[in-house]
Amino acid sequence: MKIIDMRLRPPLKSWVTTAQFTEGTAYYPTRYGFPRPKSVKTQVMQDLLDEMDEAHITWGVVMGRQSAPPHGAVPNDEITAAINEHPQRFVGFAGIDLRDIARGVAEIERTSKIKGYVGASIEPGATFEAMYSDDRRLYPLYEKCQALDFPMSITLSGYLASMVGHDLSYGSPSPVLRVAKDFPKLKIIVSHAAWPNIMPMMEVAFIRENVYVSPDLYMNGINTPGAQEYIKAAKFFLGDRLLFGTAYPSRPLKESVEAFLEWDLPAELQEKILYRNAARLLRIE
């Protein structure tokens, strides 16, 4: 079994001080019963690589972040260093700071030329000044990614927005429909899959075939509210566009994979979600 994890954050210098790695901050997954992985406690890269091997995770997609505290920001150069050190284990999405769109466009151009980068990442509802996904100020970023055939990850969750003091409405996936229509050749990945706005997310993905859905930890577990809707969609129309992720370090890798396997999907569909869809999208193989 081979797996591509669409949302994996290694213990990089700038990340280990953010909410995902630090107990007692605004978000700590242990309150939901998720145990802390050994590698989160040690913050040693080799421990993470060992955990990836144990979970059969072949590739980790380092999803860049340039957001307001407590989410924090990680310089793309740190991601580049991790990719260069482990070129057969990590690929990256460049985090784009939405406070300077022109600079963001230049950063997309720059990182698209660096081996190992496979896309760009924005979190419009969790940035310093919240934006909806179809805010016209973001359009130059979409235009650049479409021109470069560089997938764009838009992380959406009302919970993320609320953590930085913004309204829950910024987690809505409905504005993605306009973006996907205005940029029909742009491959859009909705990270966190707009949970818990699941049915609106399904509506957008049903209408626009350039939209991919990556629920990560919100799909991994049969008791997660709404998770079954992602699985039902995969059996209906989304089988080639649903992507697996763990949201590590929010949850241990092996535990996340085991939770996903509880869905007991047909072998071909399971392989698509765990590996083939992402491999095709990111041109890993």
Helices and strands as residue ranges (DSSP letters): E 3-5, G 29-32, H 38-42, H 45-54, E 57-63, H 76-85, E 90-95, H 101-111, E 117-122, G 124-126, G 136-138, H 139-148, E 152-155, H 158-163, G 168-171, H 174-182, E 188-191, G 192-194, H 198-207, E 211-214, G 216-218, H 227-233, I 234-238, H 253-261, H 267-271, I 272-276, H 277-282
